Structure formats: structure tokens, C-alpha cells
Amino acid sequence: MSKQIFLCAINNILSGTCTEDCKFCTQSVRYHADIERYNYKDISQIVKEAKIAKSHGALGYCLVTAGKGLDDKKVDFVARAAQAIKAEVEGLNLIACNGTATLEQLTYLKHHGIDSYNHNLETSERYYAKICQTHTWNERYKTCENVKSAGLALCSGGIFGMGEEEQDQEALLAAIVSLSPESTPLNFYHPNPALPI
């Protein structure tokens, strides 16, 4: 299998409402970052933006929601948005990025048009408690395993530059390799004055 760059567009369909304490993330309500905060976008707007992304060459289109993970409302909304996009936009790989998720939730999304699920490990298991204390690294890893079990393509990577050591970067990469994701985003931390790191 050849390696290639896969151009994706992301759409933040629920913004700035997360109650988790991830120190790298402006979506957390704990840090009062200067970002736009809003409830769910209209599905018609999401479809319109998917068409724009496709016209600009995007192969993948990711539906992102703020928050720790999926609940019944998010599962239903993302599924309905995916169905609406599939009905109007051909050839666009649909990705969901909605936090921790059960096998049942992910299977439901797959059956309603989601092709891939993004869930980053962020850093090593050893370092994770330094950047987040409201959920664990193992919860993230389990979600990635659930993605594979649901038959979805897994997109999983991490963030570099959050104060971790080289051993953490190596451990992160080894953990990603163990999951055999179909794609791996490599993110680099960009400081924000509202955030603690």
C-alpha cells in the first residue's frame, strides 16, 4: 500500500462547549479562550460547507464536535448530518471526530454514512496525566480499538510540543503503530495565552 497525503477539511459543528480540562485545547470552557462558541450548526449549512470543501479539492470532510465524547444527542445529530451530506455530495470520505465512543455508537455512525473516525492519542500514556486529568489515555486508546471493531477507518495521531520528552514522542508513535490506523495526523502545539501550557 502506497503512502500518500490525504487532504481533509474539518467543520467544527459544535464549538467551545467542552467541560474537560485538556491543557492544550481552546475548546475547553475552563480556560475562557477567545474563540467562537455555538451550539449545533444547521445541517443545511453543514451540507453547503461540505460542497465548498469538495470544490476546493478536499477528499475527506470531518464533522467535529466539542466535548469529551459521544452521547445520544451527538450520535443522532452526526448521523443525520452524514446522511444529508451523502445524499448531496458524491465522493467525499466522511470522518467524525467526536471524542470517546462505544462500539455501539460507532457502529451506528458507520451505518449512517460515516466512513472514518478520528481520535488522537495526543501523547504517551506516561505523560497524559500532565495534560489532562478529567479522562485517561486508556479511554482514548479503547475508543481507537472500538473504531477498528466497528469497521470504520481509524485516523489517530498526536500533538508534539506540549512539554513532553523524546521518550514520550517515541511511546506515542509506538502506540499509534500498534493500532494500525489508516491515517495519522501529526499536530504541533501552538501556544495560546488562555491555555496553561
VMD Tcl script that draws the C-alpha trace (Angstrom):
set ca {
  {0.00 0.00 0.00}
  {1.48 3.35 -1.02}
  {1.75 6.22 1.43}
  {0.15 9.48 0.40}
  {-1.06 12.81 1.71}
  {-4.84 12.89 2.10}
  {-6.39 16.37 2.04}
  {-9.17 16.76 4.59}
  {-11.36 19.69 5.58}
  {-12.76 19.92 9.08}
  {-16.01 21.51 10.15}
  {-16.49 22.39 13.79}
  {-20.23 21.74 14.03}
  {-20.41 22.28 17.83}
  {-17.88 24.71 19.26}
  {-16.47 25.76 22.62}
  {-18.70 23.72 24.92}
  {-16.27 21.15 26.33}
  {-16.04 20.70 30.11}
  {-12.84 18.62 30.02}
  {-9.52 20.10 31.22}
  {-7.16 19.27 28.32}
  {-4.47 21.91 28.76}
  {-3.77 22.20 25.03}
  {-7.34 22.85 23.88}
  {-9.16 26.15 23.42}
  {-12.48 24.27 23.20}
  {-12.48 23.83 26.99}
  {-14.81 26.20 28.85}
  {-12.33 26.15 31.74}
  {-9.80 28.41 30.02}
  {-12.05 31.12 28.53}
  {-10.12 31.22 25.27}
  {-11.20 33.86 22.78}
  {-12.96 31.55 20.32}
  {-16.36 31.42 18.69}
  {-18.76 29.31 20.77}
  {-22.01 27.96 19.35}
  {-24.45 25.09 19.52}
  {-25.06 22.69 16.63}
  {-24.92 24.22 13.16}
  {-27.91 23.73 10.87}
  {-27.50 20.58 8.81}
  {-28.25 22.55 5.63}
  {-25.26 24.79 6.43}
  {-23.03 21.75 7.06}
  {-24.02 20.30 3.67}
  {-23.33 23.64 1.96}
  {-19.89 23.77 3.56}
  {-19.22 20.17 2.51}
  {-19.90 21.15 -1.10}
  {-17.44 24.05 -0.79}
  {-14.79 21.75 0.70}
  {-15.24 19.27 -2.16}
  {-14.98 22.05 -4.75}
  {-11.62 23.06 -3.22}
  {-10.21 19.56 -3.59}
  {-10.92 18.01 -0.20}
  {-11.09 14.22 -0.27}
  {-12.21 13.95 3.33}
  {-14.67 16.01 5.36}
  {-14.58 15.79 9.13}
  {-17.52 16.58 11.41}
  {-16.02 17.79 14.69}
  {-17.85 18.35 17.97}
  {-16.50 19.84 21.19}
  {-16.78 17.66 24.29}
  {-15.36 14.53 25.89}
  {-17.31 12.10 23.77}
  {-20.47 10.94 22.10}
  {-23.86 10.92 23.79}
  {-27.26 10.07 22.31}
  {-27.86 13.62 21.02}
  {-24.47 13.85 19.31}
  {-24.76 10.40 17.76}
  {-28.16 11.29 16.31}
  {-27.03 14.68 15.00}
  {-23.81 13.44 13.41}
  {-25.68 10.52 11.81}
  {-28.31 12.84 10.33}
  {-25.65 15.25 9.07}
  {-23.73 12.38 7.47}
  {-26.84 11.10 5.69}
  {-27.62 14.58 4.39}
  {-24.09 15.04 3.04}
  {-24.01 11.61 1.40}
  {-27.31 12.40 -0.33}
  {-25.96 15.59 -1.92}
  {-22.16 15.31 -2.20}
  {-20.57 12.41 -4.10}
  {-17.12 11.01 -3.47}
  {-16.41 12.69 -0.13}
  {-14.96 10.50 2.61}
  {-16.88 11.37 5.78}
  {-14.94 11.48 9.02}
  {-16.31 12.02 12.52}
  {-14.25 13.46 15.37}
  {-16.45 13.39 18.45}
  {-14.31 12.15 21.32}
  {-14.60 8.91 23.26}
  {-17.14 6.47 21.88}
  {-18.53 3.00 22.44}
  {-18.60 0.24 19.86}
  {-22.38 0.60 19.59}
  {-22.21 4.34 18.93}
  {-19.53 3.92 16.29}
  {-21.41 1.11 14.57}
  {-24.47 3.35 14.38}
  {-22.44 6.13 12.76}
  {-20.98 3.68 10.25}
  {-24.46 2.52 9.27}
  {-25.49 6.14 8.70}
  {-22.69 7.22 6.37}
  {-19.55 7.85 8.42}
  {-16.50 6.25 6.78}
  {-13.75 7.08 9.25}
  {-13.34 8.20 12.87}
  {-10.61 10.49 14.17}
  {-9.47 10.06 17.75}
  {-5.95 11.16 18.61}
  {-3.93 9.63 21.44}
  {-2.33 13.11 21.85}
  {0.79 11.94 23.75}
  {2.24 8.97 25.62}
  {0.34 7.14 28.33}
  {3.04 8.25 30.80}
  {2.69 11.95 30.01}
  {-1.06 12.13 29.51}
  {-1.94 12.99 33.13}
  {0.25 16.11 32.79}
  {-2.04 17.49 30.08}
  {-5.45 16.10 31.11}
  {-6.95 14.81 34.35}
  {-10.66 14.54 33.53}
  {-10.23 11.40 31.44}
  {-7.48 8.87 30.84}
  {-5.19 7.90 27.99}
  {-6.59 4.37 28.20}
  {-10.09 5.70 27.44}
  {-8.68 7.21 24.27}
  {-6.89 4.02 23.29}
  {-10.04 1.96 23.90}
  {-12.03 4.28 21.64}
  {-9.48 3.70 18.88}
  {-9.89 -0.06 19.33}
  {-13.67 0.39 19.16}
  {-13.29 2.27 15.87}
  {-11.47 -0.69 14.35}
  {-14.01 -3.16 15.76}
  {-16.86 -1.16 14.24}
  {-15.29 -1.49 10.80}
  {-14.54 2.21 10.44}
  {-11.22 3.51 9.14}
  {-9.18 4.85 12.04}
  {-7.49 8.25 11.95}
  {-5.25 8.64 15.01}
  {-2.20 10.74 15.78}
  {-0.98 13.17 18.39}
  {0.40 16.56 19.32}
  {4.06 17.46 19.61}
  {5.49 20.34 21.63}
  {3.46 20.21 24.86}
  {6.47 19.76 27.13}
  {6.81 16.03 26.60}
  {10.18 14.29 26.40}
  {11.60 12.35 23.48}
  {10.65 9.09 25.20}
  {7.02 10.25 25.20}
  {7.14 11.01 21.50}
  {8.59 7.56 20.84}
  {5.96 5.89 23.04}
  {3.19 7.82 21.29}
  {4.40 6.71 17.87}
  {4.70 3.10 19.05}
  {1.13 3.19 20.38}
  {-0.13 4.62 17.09}
  {1.68 1.89 15.15}
  {0.08 -0.75 17.39}
  {-3.36 0.50 16.30}
  {-2.52 0.38 12.55}
  {-4.56 3.49 11.69}
  {-5.42 4.21 8.07}
  {-4.25 7.81 8.54}
  {-2.16 9.67 11.11}
  {-2.40 13.43 11.69}
  {0.75 14.97 13.16}
  {-0.12 18.14 15.06}
  {2.23 20.71 16.57}
  {1.16 22.67 19.63}
  {0.55 26.35 19.02}
  {0.54 28.31 22.31}
  {-2.49 30.37 23.24}
  {-2.40 32.94 26.06}
  {-5.55 31.45 27.59}
  {-4.06 27.97 27.92}
  {-1.90 26.69 30.80}
  {0.84 25.32 28.52}
}
mol new
graphics top color blue
foreach p $ca { graphics top sphere $p radius 0.5 }
foreach p [lrange $ca 0 end-1] q [lrange $ca 1 end] { graphics top cylinder $p $q radius 0.2 }
display resetview
